[in-house]
Amino acid sequence: MSRRLLLDENLSERLVDGLAAAFDEVLHVRTEGLGGASDAEIWGFALQSGATLVTKDEDFLRLSMDLGWPPKVICVGLGNASNAKTAAFLLANATTLQAFMDQQECGFLLLQPRP
């Protein structure tokens, strides 16, 4: 199973290179020509490309509940964090993210820092 990520517009393109070592492929909506696209268009692209969508937009929870999965969605609950902090958080949780991408029981993961 491919471990391809699609980063949503609310995450920086600068995260792509930093995450590439932990995943098979890391895409960004802007570099894929989806800058300013609707949530439905981004959802459709993730579905067609076999990518797991990584976002801070909780609207994708609604889409996941309404449409099911694929695509799988990882919602990053970090708030307003720097690119360095976001990359470090995602890399520190890479094993969890990979396990989520590989399993078949659920399609939405809310990833938050531990208190």
C-alpha distance (Angstrom), angle and dihedral (degrees) to the residues before:
residue distance angle dihedral
M1 . . .
S2 3.79 . .
R3 3.76 118.4 .
R4 3.79 96.6 -149.9
L5 3.81 119.2 156.8
L6 3.79 127.5 -159.0
L7 3.81 111.5 -160.6
D8 3.79 114.5 -148.3
E9 3.79 123.2 -129.5
N10 3.81 92.1 -99.5
L11 3.81 88.9 66.9
S12 3.79 120.3 69.3
E13 3.80 123.4 -103.5
R14 3.80 85.0 -133.6
L15 3.81 89.0 75.5
V16 3.82 92.7 66.5
D17 3.81 98.1 79.9
G18 3.80 93.6 41.8
L19 3.80 93.0 54.0
A20 3.80 97.1 41.7
A21 3.81 94.9 90.5
A22 3.82 92.6 58.9
F23 3.81 99.1 45.6
D24 3.80 136.6 45.1
E25 3.80 92.7 -118.2
V26 3.80 135.5 -5.2
L27 3.81 118.7 -158.4
H28 3.79 130.7 179.9
V29 3.80 125.0 -147.0
R30 3.82 92.9 -127.9
T31 3.81 94.7 51.8
E32 3.81 88.3 48.1
G33 3.83 91.0 56.3
L34 3.80 95.0 -103.7
G35 3.81 100.0 113.8
G36 3.80 106.9 142.2
A37 3.82 92.2 9.2
S38 3.79 121.1 147.4
D39 3.79 121.0 -101.7
A40 3.82 88.4 -109.0
E41 3.81 91.6 54.8
I42 3.80 91.8 48.6
W43 3.82 89.9 47.3
G44 3.80 90.0 51.5
F45 3.79 92.7 49.4
A46 3.82 91.7 49.6
L47 3.80 89.4 49.9
Q48 3.81 94.1 48.6
S49 3.81 94.2 45.0
G50 3.81 95.7 45.0
A51 3.80 91.9 -121.4
T52 3.78 131.3 147.2
L53 3.79 108.5 -127.1
V54 3.82 116.4 -128.7
T55 3.79 113.4 -162.8
K56 3.78 147.3 145.8
D57 3.82 90.0 -142.2
E58 3.80 111.4 106.7
D59 3.83 89.5 -163.7
F60 3.79 85.8 84.5
L61 3.82 88.4 66.0
R62 3.80 87.5 64.4
L63 3.79 91.6 49.2
S64 3.79 90.2 47.8
M65 3.81 90.9 51.4
D66 3.81 93.3 45.1
L67 3.80 99.4 41.8
G68 3.79 103.6 23.9
W69 3.74 119.7 -144.6
P70 2.95 155.2 -19.6
P71 2.90 110.1 88.4
K72 3.75 100.4 61.8
V73 3.80 117.0 -145.7
I74 3.79 129.7 -146.3
C75 3.80 112.1 -165.4
V76 3.80 111.8 -159.8
G77 3.80 110.7 -146.2
L78 3.79 99.1 -163.5
G79 3.78 101.3 114.9
N80 3.78 116.5 -150.9
A81 3.82 101.7 -8.4
S82 3.79 131.8 157.4
N83 3.79 120.3 -103.8
A84 3.80 89.6 -109.9
K85 3.81 92.4 52.8
T86 3.81 92.3 45.2
A87 3.82 92.6 49.2
A88 3.81 91.9 46.7
F89 3.82 90.8 49.2
L90 3.81 93.4 49.6
L91 3.81 93.0 45.2
A92 3.81 91.8 47.6
N93 3.81 87.0 54.8
A94 3.82 96.7 40.4
T95 3.81 93.2 115.3
T96 3.81 90.8 52.8
L97 3.80 91.2 47.1
Q98 3.80 92.3 48.5
A99 3.82 91.4 49.0
F100 3.82 90.0 50.1
M101 3.79 90.9 50.2
D102 3.82 91.4 49.9
Q103 3.82 98.9 47.2
Q104 3.81 123.8 83.9
E105 3.82 102.4 -153.7
C106 3.80 102.0 86.2
G107 3.78 140.8 14.3
F108 3.82 106.3 -155.4
L109 3.79 128.5 64.5
L110 3.80 125.2 -177.1
L111 3.79 106.0 -157.1
Q112 3.81 114.0 -163.2
P113 3.79 133.3 164.1
R114 3.76 115.9 -101.8
P115 3.80 113.6 -104.3
